[in-house]
Amino acid sequence: MELTKKGHACIRLTTGGRTLVIDPGAFSEPDAAAGADALLVTHEHPDHYDEGRLRAALEADPAVGLWTLASVAERLSAAFPGRVHTVGDGDTFRAAGFEVEVHGQLHAVIHPDLPRVTNVGFLVDGEVFHPGDALTVPERPVRTLMLPLHAPWSKFSEVLDYVREVGAARAYAVHDGLLSDAGLTVYGRNLGPQGPGTGPTEYARLAPGESVTV
């Protein structure tokens, strides 16, 4: 399976000529969802959910479906009947040939005074886990973790402890659109050999547009 990092929190997974896109939000490229066979959205925040990008992909191909939680599905289901599917924690489904498990229920706490929205993570083909905006630990082994590197709701110690707790073979950065080059360097050092250690997990950051095979 080919994993391609797109801007901020968006990734594309491709295998056998089929493409799955997760979280083509407003901080990702305008064409991040283009050509997708299936779309997944973890939650309603605009850096993960961009209605225009989703509508364009759904309108371009009547075979494309969207799987997401209720807060997003209710905004698009009327326009695309039968193609927008509501999912939640514990659900499993097949999307464009990909086997997907849903893990988690709530967004991480940004501040107690701010409303806490729902959030789900997606485990694709038992291989790649994208948690959205939460530090959800699936109750099964994960080989490839998409790691929310930086956010208003996190600090480095939490990020590192999350990597250690999941214990994946590798972790690739997502949710990095607010970091400068200097910030990316600092996170890379702290999650690399010079840092306190990530356990069995090898950390790397892909530049937007860069791909690896997982």
Salt bridges, closest charged atoms under 4 A:
ASP23 OD2 - HIS48 ND1 2.63
GLU44 OE2 - ARG75 NH2 3.46
ASP47 OD2 - HIS8 NE2 2.94
ASP47 OD2 - HIS48 NE2 3.47
ASP47 OD2 - HIS175 NE2 3.25
ASP50 OD2 - ARG53 NH1 3.21
GLU51 OE2 - ARG55 NE 2.78
GLU99 OE2 - ARG94 NH1 2.11
GLU101 OE1 - HIS103 NE2 3.01
GLU101 OE2 - ARG140 NH1 2.45
ASP113 OD2 - HIS111 ND1 3.82
GLU127 OE1 - ARG143 NE 3.38
GLU127 OE2 - ARG170 NH2 2.84
ASP133 OD2 - HIS43 NE2 3.31
ASP133 OD1 - HIS48 NE2 2.93
ASP133 OD2 - HIS107 NE2 2.96
ASP133 OD1 - HIS175 NE2 2.99
ASP176 OD1 - LYS5 NZ 3.28
ASP176 OD2 - ARG205 NE 2.78
